[in-house]
Amino acid sequence: MDLDAFRWLLTDDGAQLLARARQVADRPALAQQAELRRHATPERVAAALTQAGLRQRAVAKFGDDAARLWFTSDGLEQATRRRVADHRAARLRAFGAGTLLDLGCGIGGDLMAAARVGVTAAGVDLDPLRVAVAQANLAALGLPGAVVVADAADVDPAPFDVVFVDPARRGARGRTFSPDDWTPPWPLVASLLERDACAKLAPGIPHDLVPDGVEAEWVSDDGEVKEAALWSGRLATCARRATVISGGGLATLTEDDDPGAPVVPLGRYLHEPDGAVIRAGLVTAVAARLDGGLLDEHIAYVTTDSPDATPFSRAYAVQEVLPYREKALRTALRERGIGRLTIKKRGVDVVPEQLRRRLDLRGDAEATIVLTRIAGEGACVLVEPLAR
Ligand SMILES: C[S@@+](CC[C@H](N)C(=O)[O-])C[C@H]1O[C@@H](n2cnc3c(N)ncnc32)[C@H](O)[C@@H]1O
């Protein structure tokens, strides 16, 4: 979709075609096109059908708002999901930010969230289409804010209380993990982190990339780690934080909550920490909170004797320890009539899909096994997931 096609979609005629695209959404693709071609040119029909499809895809990130927001395919893929953006905006609000500069605002995922909590937000992006989309999104939600086409490197952040930057991590050859390939580039991001700022980075960033005095917050949504947000200046409140968002709300943990935890024998329960906790290096904080210990100093499983749960981990009841060796394990699983097997593993060199194929199980029962190391030895534990 080019800028002209997008601008046309914003007109009354465009809105009508989009409404028609929604009405025929459950028909086969060719029938949809044939119906819409009675009203508009092929380019406009393509733009309307694409937008209707993107709005459907966007529900996962933006919920009910998706039906009235605007997207490009890449812009949607790169946008921060609503619950994560809302959390960031709430932190900005709690800090007392009155104004925010979003350098590389894309279609406006973070911009909308900031504006929603009353932070006056200005967005900048190199791409004129994304700027137009972000503007349309603020307008669609009735939110204030300005968005302009500019290179982040040319914008003076001085007048703003806080700067936010979410560098694009996809180069010409797809997703890129090297900070040298991000745009805006890492040196610019690092220079912004010398003031009150927030940078959204990939969860897999090495800890040594985080400058001294900057907080790294790993954020997960529904069990999936979405980002590492770096908070600098007066916004930094700790060194490492894990924030876990779910339908039930938000919970957060920092190194101040981590007195350490011992390695202990397998207890009656096993707890699998959330990925944000693991990335933040706070597994022992979860063990301490549960009054438990680690199965192995280097492996992210916690064990306890009490069924207490935390929002930071998934709990399993230990049923029995099975043989670790494959042949004996197959016999044990067959004896128990187990045909469907969920295999979890940590710290051992096993490919679950390959193991499941080799085990060649038949039977009606369903089970979960955890393959890991206990006291340095390979171990297989039969577990039952506890209701959350
Ligand atoms: C990951 S996206 C931002 C997504 C946004 N936070 C959201 O939630 O919708 C990064 C954006 O940075 C823009 N960008 C990359 N380099 C830039 C630069 N030097 N100046 C301004 N914008 C830039 C890209 O066009 C892209 O839209």
Ligand as a Chemical Component Dictionary entry (heavy atoms), coordinates in Angstrom:
data_LIG
# 
_chem_comp.id                   LIG 
_chem_comp.type                 NON-POLYMER 
_chem_comp.pdbx_formal_charge   0 
_chem_comp.three_letter_code    LIG 
# 
loop_
_chem_comp_atom.comp_id 
_chem_comp_atom.atom_id 
_chem_comp_atom.alt_atom_id 
_chem_comp_atom.type_symbol 
_chem_comp_atom.charge 
_chem_comp_atom.model_Cartn_x 
_chem_comp_atom.model_Cartn_y 
_chem_comp_atom.model_Cartn_z 
_chem_comp_atom.pdbx_ordinal 
LIG C1  C1  C 0  10.138 -1.150 15.642 1  
LIG S1  S1  S 1  9.435  0.179  14.773 2  
LIG C2  C2  C 0  8.607  1.108  16.009 3  
LIG C3  C3  C 0  7.289  0.520  16.421 4  
LIG C4  C4  C 0  6.533  1.367  17.418 5  
LIG N1  N1  N 0  7.168  1.458  18.694 6  
LIG C5  C5  C 0  5.115  0.844  17.607 7  
LIG O1  O1  O 0  4.780  0.341  18.677 8  
LIG O2  O2  O -1 4.328  0.929  16.656 9  
LIG C6  C6  C 0  10.822 1.174  14.386 10 
LIG C7  C7  C 0  10.531 2.358  13.504 11 
LIG O3  O3  O 0  11.702 3.163  13.443 12 
LIG C8  C8  C 0  11.702 3.802  12.176 13 
LIG N2  N2  N 0  13.092 4.261  11.959 14 
LIG C9  C9  C 0  14.173 3.520  11.688 15 
LIG N3  N3  N 0  15.264 4.306  11.600 16 
LIG C10 C10 C 0  14.857 5.573  11.836 17 
LIG C11 C11 C 0  15.512 6.818  11.898 18 
LIG N4  N4  N 0  16.824 6.919  11.707 19 
LIG N5  N5  N 0  14.771 7.911  12.161 20 
LIG C12 C12 C 0  13.429 7.821  12.364 21 
LIG N6  N6  N 0  12.768 6.662  12.310 22 
LIG C13 C13 C 0  13.459 5.545  12.062 23 
LIG C14 C14 C 0  11.223 2.726  11.225 24 
LIG O4  O4  O 0  10.714 3.316  10.029 25 
LIG C15 C15 C 0  10.173 2.021  12.064 26 
LIG O5  O5  O 0  8.893  2.528  11.786 27 
# 
loop_
_chem_comp_bond.comp_id 
_chem_comp_bond.atom_id_1 
_chem_comp_bond.atom_id_2 
_chem_comp_bond.value_order 
_chem_comp_bond.pdbx_ordinal 
LIG C1  S1  SING 1  
LIG S1  C2  SING 2  
LIG S1  C6  SING 3  
LIG C2  C3  SING 4  
LIG C3  C4  SING 5  
LIG C4  N1  SING 6  
LIG C4  C5  SING 7  
LIG C5  O1  DOUB 8  
LIG C5  O2  SING 9  
LIG C6  C7  SING 10 
LIG C7  O3  SING 11 
LIG C7  C15 SING 12 
LIG O3  C8  SING 13 
LIG C8  N2  SING 14 
LIG C8  C14 SING 15 
LIG N2  C9  SING 16 
LIG N2  C13 SING 17 
LIG C9  N3  DOUB 18 
LIG N3  C10 SING 19 
LIG C10 C11 SING 20 
LIG C10 C13 DOUB 21 
LIG C11 N4  SING 22 
LIG C11 N5  DOUB 23 
LIG N5  C12 SING 24 
LIG C12 N6  DOUB 25 
LIG N6  C13 SING 26 
LIG C14 O4  SING 27 
LIG C14 C15 SING 28 
LIG C15 O5  SING 29 
# 
